[in-house]
Amino acid sequence: MNPISDDAWSPWPPSDLAGRLKHASGVWYVVGGWALDLWHGTQTREHEDLEFAILPESMQEFREVLGELDFFTVHSEVIEHLAPTEVPPAHVSQLWGLDARNACWRIDMMLERGTSSTWIYKRDPSIQAPRSEIIRISDTGIPYLAPAAVLLFKAKYLRDKDEADFARALPRLDFAERETLRRWLDLAHPNHQWLAAL
């Protein structure tokens, strides 16, 4: 099975994903730009995809719940079909869900390496947080990654959308969130340009 173009995205909104996952027992939460918008309580910009994270041990459950999609591994810009019962290689942490009927990608499912009680930053395992603190719930009942963690991920690339997301989030970050992000940036990206603003 050959995937369609990697830019053929028509992502579900988080509410559609939440509706499909309402009976799932595994941990899941929205990440990326949509997580910030769930925190803001409104959509602030267009989103080219819908990213959410799960624990690897729950992958098969989520694939079954989202059985309307065909899944593909994504690593180093290579997209490969993943058979329904196949386990992705250990180095792969990203699966895209293809809506074959409508010829578009719907979701970007990330495999997080933490535990049921601890969130672990995949780029530096020394950065951790209690899952009960790092996963928030929106007013509409959708779980999402806390803003300090989302911005930590975004700090690496500093794309235009990342800079805009940081500028929009900064006035709303409380003291504890600013301190957390500052500490994590010191560890992961010393001398990062966002540190001065924090």
NORCOR-V328860 format. One record per residue. SS is DSSP state (helix for helix, strand for strand, loop for the rest). PHI is phi in whole degrees, -180 to 180 (NA if undefined). OMEGA is omega in whole degrees, 0 to 359 (none if undefined). Layout:
ss->{SS SS}
phi->{PHI PHI}
omega->{OMEGA OMEGA}
This chain:
ss->{loop loop loop loop loop loop loop loop strand loop loop loop loop helix helix helix helix helix helix helix loop loop loop loop loop loop loop strand strand strand loop helix helix helix helix helix helix helix helix helix loop loop loop loop loop loop loop loop loop loop strand strand strand strand strand helix helix helix helix helix helix helix helix helix helix loop loop loop loop strand strand strand strand strand strand loop loop strand strand strand strand loop loop loop loop loop loop loop loop loop loop loop loop strand strand strand strand strand strand loop loop loop loop strand strand strand strand strand strand strand strand strand loop loop loop loop loop strand strand strand loop loop loop loop loop loop loop strand strand strand helix helix helix helix strand strand strand loop loop loop loop loop strand strand strand loop helix helix helix helix helix helix helix helix loop loop loop loop loop helix helix helix helix helix helix helix helix helix helix helix loop loop loop loop helix helix helix helix helix helix helix helix helix helix helix helix helix helix loop loop loop loop loop helix helix helix helix loop}
phi->{NA -94 -71 -79 -56 -73 -109 -86 -97 -140 -68 -67 -73 -55 -64 -68 -62 -60 -63 -72 -100 -63 -105 -70 -91 -78 -68 -152 -165 -75 -127 72 -61 -64 -62 -64 -69 -64 -68 -66 88 -159 -79 -99 -160 -74 -123 -78 -150 -130 -102 -144 -116 -140 -89 -56 -68 -99 -57 -65 -61 -68 -65 -71 -62 -98 -64 -73 -107 -98 -106 -132 -79 -130 -156 51 67 -107 -112 -134 -64 -116 -58 -53 -105 -81 -98 -69 -57 -59 -81 -91 -129 -140 -127 -100 -103 -102 -89 -65 -63 -104 53 -153 -82 -111 -142 -122 -98 -97 -95 -89 -99 -83 -122 -64 -112 -131 -88 -125 -69 -68 -88 -158 -62 -74 -94 -138 -157 -60 -59 -64 -99 -89 -104 -105 -123 -72 -61 -96 86 -101 -73 -150 -76 -60 -59 -60 -72 -60 -68 -60 -62 -71 -65 -69 -102 54 -69 -54 -67 -69 -62 -66 -64 -65 -61 -74 -81 -51 -65 -96 -71 -80 -58 -63 -67 -63 -64 -63 -64 -62 -64 -69 -65 -58 -78 -89 -141 -54 66 -62 -65 -73 -60 -63 -74 -80}
omega->{180 178 174 180 182 177 180 183 167 190 170 167 181 180 178 177 181 178 179 185 188 180 179 182 183 176 172 179 180 178 177 184 179 178 178 180 174 176 178 182 179 177 184 181 175 179 183 179 174 182 171 185 176 173 185 182 179 188 184 177 182 177 179 178 179 186 177 183 169 185 181 173 178 180 179 177 176 181 183 180 178 181 187 181 183 177 181 176 185 183 181 180 185 177 175 178 184 170 187 183 181 175 178 174 181 186 174 186 182 175 182 187 180 178 181 182 186 172 180 178 190 181 179 185 177 178 184 176 174 181 181 180 188 177 180 176 180 177 179 174 182 178 180 180 182 187 180 180 177 182 175 177 184 184 184 191 179 172 181 182 178 177 179 179 179 181 181 183 189 182 183 179 177 186 182 180 177 180 179 181 179 180 181 177 177 180 188 184 181 180 179 184 179 184 181 181 181 none}
